């Protein structure tokens, strides 16, 4: 019902920055929240950041707080993840996700294909 395409990944040196865009299409009026997740090899997928689509309130994992910023452009149906001061520990496949259910749910229903972020030391 909602399709997501994220991009912007690549190889960056420690201390550098990347900006990941995610474009949503389809039934975008159903979006209640969008999030960024990441998964490193051999690790479970973890939530990095999320944003409420209308209210704009945000959440960040402790590991990225102060370095990453999630934002959205509702008119363009896009969400962004600005990543600064990158560390090798940030290396992972990053996924954009959309939650289509109202509160109290925080579940995610639609997922992008993922984009690889590699941070060299």
C-alpha positions as CSV (number, residue, x, y, z in Angstrom):
1,X,0.0,0.0,0.0
2,X,3.0,2.3,0.6
3,X,6.2,1.8,-1.3
4,X,9.5,3.1,0.0
5,X,12.8,3.7,-1.8
6,X,15.9,4.8,0.2
7,X,19.2,5.8,-1.2
8,X,22.3,7.9,-0.4
9,X,24.4,5.2,1.1
10,X,28.1,4.7,0.3
11,X,31.6,4.6,1.7
12,X,32.7,7.4,4.0
13,X,35.6,8.0,6.3
14,X,35.1,8.2,10.0
15,X,34.0,11.7,11.0
16,X,32.3,12.3,7.7
17,X,28.7,12.8,6.9
18,X,26.0,11.2,4.7
19,X,22.4,12.1,4.0
20,X,19.9,9.3,3.3
21,X,16.6,10.2,1.5
22,X,13.6,7.9,1.5
23,X,10.7,8.5,-1.0
24,X,7.2,7.2,-0.2
25,X,4.6,6.5,-2.8
26,X,1.2,4.9,-2.9
27,X,-1.3,5.5,-0.1
28,X,0.8,8.0,1.7
29,X,-2.1,9.5,3.6
30,X,-2.1,6.4,5.7
31,X,1.4,7.2,7.1
32,X,1.4,7.8,10.9
33,X,5.2,7.6,11.5
34,X,8.3,6.8,9.6
35,X,11.5,5.4,11.0
36,X,15.1,4.5,10.1
37,X,16.5,1.1,11.0
38,X,19.9,-0.5,10.5
39,X,21.2,-4.0,10.5
40,X,24.9,-4.9,10.7
41,X,26.2,-8.4,9.7
42,X,25.3,-10.9,12.4
43,X,23.3,-8.4,14.4
44,X,19.6,-7.9,14.8
45,X,17.9,-5.0,13.2
46,X,17.7,-1.9,15.4
47,X,15.7,1.3,15.4
48,X,17.9,4.3,14.8
49,X,15.3,7.1,14.7
50,X,11.6,7.7,14.1
51,X,9.4,10.7,13.4
52,X,5.7,11.2,13.8
53,X,4.4,12.2,10.4
54,X,2.0,15.0,11.5
55,X,3.2,16.1,14.9
56,X,6.9,15.8,14.0
57,X,8.0,14.5,17.4
58,X,11.2,12.4,17.1
59,X,13.0,9.6,18.8
60,X,16.7,8.6,18.6
61,X,18.7,5.6,19.7
62,X,21.2,6.6,22.4
63,X,24.0,5.5,20.1
64,X,23.2,8.1,17.5
65,X,21.8,10.9,19.6
66,X,23.4,14.2,18.9
67,X,24.9,12.9,15.6
68,X,21.9,11.9,13.5
69,X,18.9,13.9,12.6
70,X,15.6,12.6,11.1
71,X,13.3,15.0,9.2
72,X,10.5,14.8,6.8
73,X,8.8,16.7,4.0
74,X,5.1,15.8,4.1
75,X,4.3,17.6,0.9
76,X,6.9,15.6,-1.0
77,X,6.3,12.4,0.9
78,X,9.9,12.1,1.9
79,X,11.9,11.4,5.0
80,X,15.6,12.0,5.5
81,X,18.4,10.8,7.8
82,X,21.3,13.2,8.2
83,X,24.2,11.4,9.6
84,X,27.2,13.4,11.0
85,X,30.3,12.4,12.9
86,X,30.1,8.9,11.5
87,X,31.9,6.1,13.3
88,X,32.9,2.6,12.1
89,X,30.2,1.2,14.4
90,X,27.6,2.9,12.2
91,X,28.4,0.6,9.3
92,X,25.2,-1.3,8.4
93,X,22.4,-1.6,5.9
94,X,20.0,1.2,6.6
95,X,16.2,0.7,6.0
96,X,13.4,3.2,5.8
97,X,10.1,2.1,7.2
98,X,6.5,3.4,7.5
99,X,4.0,2.8,10.2
100,X,0.4,2.8,8.9
101,X,-1.5,2.3,12.2
102,X,-2.5,5.0,14.6
103,X,-1.3,5.2,18.2
104,X,-0.9,3.3,20.5
105,X,0.7,1.2,17.8
106,X,4.4,1.7,16.9
107,X,4.5,-1.1,14.4
108,X,5.9,-0.7,10.9
109,X,4.2,-2.1,7.9
110,X,6.2,-1.0,4.8
111,X,9.9,-1.3,4.3
112,X,12.4,-0.1,1.7
113,X,15.1,-2.3,0.1
114,X,17.9,-0.9,2.2
115,X,21.0,1.0,1.4
116,X,24.6,0.2,2.5
117,X,26.5,2.6,4.7
118,X,30.2,1.8,5.3
119,X,32.3,3.9,7.5
120,X,36.1,3.3,7.3
121,X,38.5,4.0,10.2
